[in-house]
Amino acid sequence: MRLFSLTVLYKAEPRVQLLKAAHDVTTFNFFQRSSVQEFMTFTSQLIVERSELGSRASVKEQDYLCHVYVRADGLAGVVIADNEYPSRVCFTLLDKVLEEFSRQVSRAEWPSGSPSTINYSALDGYLSKYQNPRDADPMTRVQAELDETKIILHNTMESLLERGEKLDDLVSKSEVLGVQSKAFYKTARKQNSCCEIM
């Protein structure tokens, strides 16, 4: 599970304005990193341009999912992640980032802003914090703990069933032994009854 890009944009009528972006392209070939980063920025702008105000969507592009949230005021965010990364966590991240961004950056700066003029530095921190959704998101952490507990319970039940089968074998053997023991006891009594000492 991996996040590759977190972008904040403003959807204006002539075009979409890139406000701030953070990328993690360390998993790509060194010589391809700048091209990959440009493609992620282009894809983010294109998705926001084609999304309605007040909408959320996930768009699949090859092995990646692009999660977009365009607020009613035109502020938008895009997360690009791999297919395994949970969508719910992506949208939680987008909600948090856009809310914080709208509090820290004046709305008047959105239409004319650019990554160099917007003063907002939290994107890189969020991108690294949310690389592991289990650490960043409490619900994912609880779900992972529940899954682990379920696996432990499943293994415990299997071992109990195996023990139960072994116990059944012992009980059946003890019943056989019990019948043989009773027969031995009766035979021993008969043998001992003829030799009484006075």
C-alpha positions, -999 to +999 in steps of 0.1 A: +000+000+000+014+033-010+005+070-016+023+086-045+007+121-047-013+146-027-025+176-045-046+207-036-062+225-066-088+252-072-115+246-098-120+279-116-140+283-148-114+287-175-091+261-160-080+243-128-054+261-108-027+240-090-022+254-055+001+229-037+014+194-044+035+167-026+048+137-044+066+105-033+082+090-064+111+072-046+098+038-059+102+049-095+134+048-116+155+079-109+155+090-145+117+087-147+108+106-115+103+140-130+081+126-158+061+106-134+056+137-112+045+158-142+021+131-152+006+129-117+001+167-117-015+166-152-038+137-142-049+155-110-058+187-129-076+167-156-097+147-130-106+179-111-115+196-143-140+168-152-155+165-118-186+183-105-185+207-076-194+189-044-184+155-056-161+126-047-149+100-071-122+073-076-107+069-110-087+038-120-056+045-141-036+013-148-023+001-114-033+033-096-064+048-081-069+086-082-092+097-055-107+132-060-128+154-038-141+187-052-158+209-025-187+232-033-165+262-030-142+249-058-113+238-035-102+203-046-079+176-035-065+145-053-047+115-039-030+091-062-024+057-045-019+021-055-049-003-058-044-018-024-047+015-005-081+019+013-104+045-004-120+055+029-086+065+043-078+086+011-111+105+014-105+110+052-071+125+043-086+147+016-112+160+040-086+168+066-062+185+042-088+206+025-103+218+057-069+227+071-059+244+038-090+265+037-084+277+073-047+286+067-049+300+032-072+329+023-099+322-002-088+353-021-055+335-029-070+304-045-079+318-080-044+333-086-022+311-064+005+287-074+027+263-055+054+289-051+031+316-038+008+296-015+022+293+021+011+258+031+037+232+040+017+204+056+013+182+025+046+165+027+040+156+063+005+142+055+019+122+026+046+106+047+022+101+078-004+084+057+019+060+039+009+034+064-029+037+067-029+015+098-007+040+117-025+071+104-062+061+106-078+048+138-105+029+120-080+010+098-060+003+129-090-012+147-100-032+116-064-046+114-066-055+151-100-072+145-086-092+116-056-103+137-080-113+165-101-132+141-071-151+128-060-160+164-095-171+172-097-192+140-063-209+149-075-215+185-107-231+172-087-253+149-064-264+177-094-270+199-110-292+173-078-311+168-076-316+206-113-327+206-105-353+180-076-365+200-098-366+232-124-386+213-097-411+203-086-413+239-122-418+252-128-446+227-096-462+236-104-459+273-138-475+267-121-504+250-096-505+279-125-503+304-142-534+289-108-552+288-101-541+324-135-554+336-129-587+319-094-590+335-108-581+369-135-608+367-110-633+355-086-624+383-113-627+409-123-661+397-086-672+398-082-657+433-114-672+446-102-708+443-070-701+464-082-687+497-058-687+526-072-695+560 
